[in-house]
Every structure is written in structure tokens, then in C-alpha cells.
Amino acid sequence: MTFDGRWVLIGYEARPAQARPSETIRVLTYWRAERADASPLIMFAHLLGPDGTLIAQEDRLDVAPETLHPGDEFYRHFV
């Protein structure tokens, strides 16, 4: 999945794949920079319940976009 021709979502994984109430879920997303761009960037993850209710969210990025070059890959870890 490509975002604005700048970023490609290579893949993701959730640990555990299914969780019980009050269990922690860790989500890793894997990305590749497609073109150099120093524009501000924030990545977010929203965990939704079966009815679409927002259960948890995290909005941040630990990589400075201006340091990435085309082809660079990085991952984002959400808890």
C-alpha cells in the first residue's frame, strides 16, 4: 500500500494476533521511503472494537523524515 507516492507499507504484524480483554497488543508496521521528502509526517495506529469504537490510539513517528532516502526501510512499533 502506497501513501502519497512517498511511503510504502511493506507489512505489519500483531502480537498476539488475538487478545483477551486487558491484554496488551503490540503492532509492528514496516515501511519503505519511496522518494526523499522532508515534509512533516506523523504515523498513527487506531485500535477499533467490533462496533467501531476507538479503544486505543498512538500518533507519532520516531524517524525524522528528512533523514530518509529513497529505498530506506524502517519499522514503527505501537503498543
C-alpha positions in Angstrom: 0.0 0.0 0.0 1.5 3.3 -1.1 0.8 6.7 0.7 1.1 9.8 -1.4 3.9 8.2 -3.5 6.2 8.8 -0.6 5.8 5.8 1.7 5.1 2.1 1.2 3.6 -0.1 3.8 5.6 -3.3 3.4 3.8 -5.3 6.0 2.6 -5.5 9.6 2.2 -8.0 12.4 0.3 -8.0 15.7 1.4 -9.9 18.8 -0.7 -11.7 19.8 -2.9 -11.9 16.7 -5.9 -12.1 19.0 -6.0 -10.7 22.5 -8.3 -11.0 25.5 -9.7 -8.0 27.4 -6.9 -6.2 29.3 -4.2 -7.9 27.3 -1.5 -5.8 25.6 -1.2 -5.9 21.8 2.0 -5.0 20.1 1.7 -3.9 16.4 4.7 -3.5 14.2 4.4 -1.8 10.8 7.2 -2.0 8.2 7.8 0.9 5.8 10.0 2.0 2.9 10.7 5.5 1.7 9.9 5.9 -2.0 11.2 9.4 -2.5 13.1 12.0 -0.5 10.8 14.3 1.3 11.4 16.4 4.4 7.7 17.3 4.8 6.4 16.8 8.4 5.0 13.3 9.0 3.1 11.6 11.8 2.0 8.0 11.7 -0.8 6.7 13.7 -2.5 3.5 14.7 -6.1 3.3 15.9 -7.4 0.1 17.5 -11.2 -0.2 17.0 -13.6 -2.5 18.7 -16.1 -4.7 16.8 -18.6 -1.9 16.9 -16.1 0.7 15.5 -15.5 2.3 18.9 -11.9 3.7 19.4 -10.2 1.5 22.1 -6.7 2.8 21.8 -4.5 5.1 19.7 -1.0 6.2 19.2 0.1 9.1 17.0 3.8 9.6 16.5 6.8 8.8 14.4 10.3 8.1 15.8 12.1 8.7 12.5 12.9 12.2 11.1 11.6 12.2 7.5 14.5 14.4 6.4 17.0 11.7 7.3 15.4 9.1 5.0 16.5 8.4 1.4 14.6 6.5 -1.3 14.8 2.8 -0.6 15.4 3.3 3.2 13.3 1.0 5.3 12.2 1.4 8.9 9.6 -0.1 11.3 7.2 1.5 13.7 6.2 -0.2 16.9 2.9 0.5 18.6 1.9 -0.8 22.0 
